[in-house]
Amino acid sequence: MQQNKATSDGDLIRSYLEGNPDSLKLLIEKWHVHFCNKAFWIVKNADLSKDIAQDSWQVILNKLVELKHPDKFQFWASRIVYNKSIDALNKANKELLELKSFKYSNSILDTDNSDNEKLNTQLLKAIKTLPVNHQQVLHLFYLEQYSIVDVAKKLNISKGTAKSRLFYAREKLKNYLNGKYY
């Protein structure tokens, strides 16, 4: 480990490119935590930052032979980590915008279409025929948008019971609508 601090990045890279795999190991040991921390500082997510650091190492290893100034490894590699982190944020923001857009377009469809209103009325009638415990699970899961785990906590039941109630409520609604509505 003392060799790690005494040997420069440039020396480690040149040694690795000459065929010494231990040099790469030392380089990774020296910089991996730093890359994880840099990514975390940008994305604020520990798991994602580890993935970013791993992806960055793949790019670094693939392009290491192209590095013209091995002594400037820190700046070059840090820029790769930074770019990967920004890409991850952009991807997450794009997915969030798509979800919001989808939710908005669906809410417009629900209010503008008379067929949807008829279906909604039938669905409400069908829901009222369900046992109260099934109605509660449907309400929390679909209207309040709780996860199954949160539904289970809220109703003080097991996760399996919450899943089961949701499944049977859906099945009963499907049967009701198939028999009455269609």
Secondary structure, DSSP 8 states (H G I E B T S, - for coil): -HHHHHS-HHHHHHHHHTT-HHHHHHHHHHHHHHHHHHHHHHH--HHHHHHHHHHHHHHHHHHGGG-S-GGGHHHHHHHHHHHHHHHHHHHHHHHHHHHHHHHHHHHHHHHH-HHHHHHHHHHHHHHHTS-HHHHHHHIIIIIS---HHHHHHHHT--HHHHHHHHHHHHHHHHHHHHHHT-
